[in-house]
Amino acid sequence: MSINRNKGKEPDNFFNDHTEFIAATSGDSEGEIDLIWEPVKGTLTYVVQISAVHKDEEKWENVDVIDKSSYTVSKLKSRKEYNFRVAALTANGQGPWSEVVSKKAP
């Protein structure tokens, strides 16, 4: 018989909180997109990824690793559409990716 000492708690490797809401808006300058998302409890940092919208493939690249729940992506090509996603990094590792949000750079 085993005793569950964490009764009422999730196991350490379980990500019950992940970035569920992410929004993208035009930044203050040409070629900028502002991202904002709901903070995830216990998060040390977030990984922000970008993928230019292509018809035939989706290639994700890391933009930055940050400790805030917002980020401005700059130096983007104007009038080009981009996809973004975010994942929380906790003491237990990386959580699942957020939903993908798309935005055309101004």
Buried (B, 14 or more C-beta within 10 A) or exposed (E): EEEEEEEEEEEEEEBEBBBEEBEBEEBEEEBBBBBBBBEBEEBEBBBBBBBBEEEEEEEEEEBEEEEEBEBEBBEBEEEEEBBBBBBBBBEEEBBEBBEBBEBBBB
